[in-house]
Amino acid sequence: MTDKLRTQIPLLPLRGLLVYPSMVLHLDVGRDKSVQALEQAMMDNNEVFLASQKEMNIDEPTADDIYSVGTVATVKQMVKLPNGTNRVLVEGLYRASVEHITEGEEFYQADIIKLEDVHEDLNEEEALMRTLLSQFEQYVKVSKKVSQETFNTVSDIDDPSHLADMVTSHLPIKIKDKQSILEMENVTARLKELIEIIGNERDVLQIEQKIGQHVKKSMEKTQKEYYLREQMKAIQSELGDKDGKSGEVAQLREKIEEAHMPERVEAIAQKELGRYEKVPQSSAESSVIRNYIEWLVSLPWSEETEDNLDVVHAEKILDEDHYGLEKVKERVLEYLAVQQLTQSIKGPILCLVGPPGVGKTSLAKSIGRAINRNFVRISLGGIRDEAEIRGHRRTYIGAMPGRIIQGMKRAETVNPVFLLDEVDKMASDFRGDPSSAMLEVLDPEQNSTFSDHFIEEHYDLSKVMFIATANTMTSIPGPLLDRMEVISIAGYTEVEKLHIAKEHLLPKQIKENGLTKNQLQFKDEALLKLIRTYTREAGVRNLERQLASVCRKAAKIIVSKEKKRVVVTEKQLEELLGRPQFRYGQAELEDQVGTATGLAYTAAGGDTLSIEVSIYPGKGNLTLTGKLGEVMKESAQAAFSYIRSKANELMIDPDFVENNDIHIHVPEGATPKDGPSAGITMATALVSALTGRPVKKEVGMTGEITLRGRVLPIGGLKQKSLSAHRAGLSTIIIPSENEKDLEDIPESVREGLTFIPVKHLDEVLDQALAAENHEG
């Protein structure tokens, strides 16, 4: 219900404030237009229209920035304050709605229509008034913003419209909510809306009160603990124990905060520290808890080094530290390039496989140095207990974490290069299978949540670059091998050994033995003789020992003042080291009947294997000696059976079995030997012995034989070729299916050897046996 239109009443926009009818309050007015509007009002009939701004931060509001419903008020008093603002006392008269706003230069004027209250059911209004007062009373009890005196004043109001306005004016609600109440002409609707608002405000206040009480209790508990700790310190000081357990606890608490653990681990550490604080120091449990906390704080949880994935830089360092190994270096550089592009270390675990002394461990160290990561190494040789990997549970006396966690502690970062040395030497027994425990460590999909029995909480190994080393793949369990990418390191040629000795080993030994380059000089021919006649190995470990021996003897000569400088020549080498330990040149000095040279592949690299056959009167027995394995015995049986079946074609007496016994021996009888690749060598030695045709001294061979005489492929051709080159052989007979492996053999070795691929034993005999016959 509305009244008639009133025109040209001064408009005063309010910021963050709203005035209801019957309200009396002071306003501070500072804006020029607002002051002009007040002065105009006082010149007329002291009435002004008060309307709130929609946004507080607008200094020059337009008509769109002002709510369309406000309150007509009378100006009771206006006083100018010393700071330049005007303090005005106003009293709200009635609601009004804006029809039009005139924006004058000096102030705003509005055309308004008075809004009348709309009443419906008086009984309902009475009931709503009582409910409102009841709700307001409860609100006053939980609120500190409204006093009891205010409630007493409000409760005396009989008019429902006036009551609603007075209650709303005392509520700390948003201006837009107060505005919506002001705009309601229907008193019943206004009361209902207000009751709902008070109910919500009361619920919020009760929640705030609960939170406040909880915070207060926590503060009281903290203050109480602080007070008790201070008392404990005072008592310990009086007893002469200045630090006591509290000092220890304080140190541990500080370490926990500095460790930057994951939240769940830090919570467990704090909990264990609380237990440690309460447990008597004499208790056995006290040392167990302390040991556990110290392990937690000593582990790297977030510290990491910044990777240097510059492939050029890495290549430079690898070339500085290692000569040769081109394919290995190339694979490592590819690996680093992929990491640079993907920014992720997840991927295959590298496994360096090769004989002892070829530089597997030092290569892993170089990788760590090349990419600017800490290096840590653990040896897995001889480990039988699964707890060595996963750790022991804390319930055991002397429990410790496993070697993986111990290694991470030594690494001090979460992203080291972690070398797992001798991964093929792990064993298993009733205490568990450590190789199975390693599956979780080396699986990129699992190792982000590696679980150690001692630590109990998950530890993230996903940023670690794992590198494993092994002498042979055959003893690595299949599931473990499946998680690794194998990089084979076969061994070094003579040329490579010469470079390694000159550029790496000799300077290192000269320095370690207190010499200078001027005091000891090594001629190249002496170095070559040392490599050929004093060492026979795939790697360079024994070569380094011999060089160290020469350096020590040279140091003795220099110290005893015999010479100021030692020059090692071929002749001088024998004086220093004695007679050569190995014969360099042909494996056999002349063609032999019944003796063939095979090529073997062992954990120590490639080697030559002489197979001897002796025939003497007997009843057809086949004797095998030389500590042969089952596979090698079967190869001998297969070769024997083939020769018997093809006796006529091979120009052998078919009845040789009835009148002769045959003895096959592989020298170095104390060394175990096994594998299928000696099949054609045994067959060749047998045919040579039975026909009297000698085997060419310069020929070596490798290949598996079938009962039909087919030659099957073998493994380790690169290692076997290196051993043949070292032994001085010039021709190697290989299975034709192994031709594809020739490109892996160093060029210097390929140039010194003639490779003859064969498919059948007949081809082997044609190439291996000399043309002339000897009486046998």
Secondary structure, 3 states (H helix, E strand, C coil): CEEEEEEEEEEEEECCCCCCCCCEEEEEECCHHHHHHHHHHHHCCCEEEEEEECCCCCCCCCHHHECCEEEEEEEEEEEECCCCCEEEEEEEEEEEEEEEEEECCCCEEEEEEEECCECCCHHHHHHHHHHHHHHHHHHHHHCCCCCHHHHHHHHCCCCHHHHHHHHHHCCCCCHHHHHHHHCCCEHHHHHHHHHHHHHHHHHHHHHHHHHHHHHHHHHHHHHHHHHHHHHHHHHHHHHCCCCHHHHHHHHHHHHHHHCCCCHHHHHHHHHHHHHHHHCCCCCHHHHHHHHHHHHHHHCCCCCCCCCCCCHHHHHHHHHHHCCCCHHHHHHHHHHHHHHHHHCCCCCCEEEEECCCCCCHHHHHHHHHHHCCCCEEEEECCCCCCCHHHHCCCCCCCCCCCCHHHHHHHHHCCCCCEEEEECHHHCCCECCECHHHHHHHHHCCCCHHHEECCCCCCEECCCCCEEEEEECCCCCCCHHHHHCEEEEECCCCCHHHHHHHHHHHHHHHHHHHCCCCCCCEEECHHHHHHHHHHCCCCCCCHHHHHHHHHHHHHHHHHHHCCCCCCEEECHHHHHHHHCCCCCCCCCCCCCCECCEEEEEEEECCEEEEEEEEEEEEECCCCEEEECCECHHHHHHHHHHHHHHHHCCCCCCCCCCHHHHEEEEEECCCCCCCECCCCCHHHHHHHHHHHHHCCCECCCEEECCEECCCCEEECCCCHHHHHHHHHHHCCCEEEEEHHHHHHHHHCCHHHHHHCEEEEECEHHHHHHHHECCCCCCC
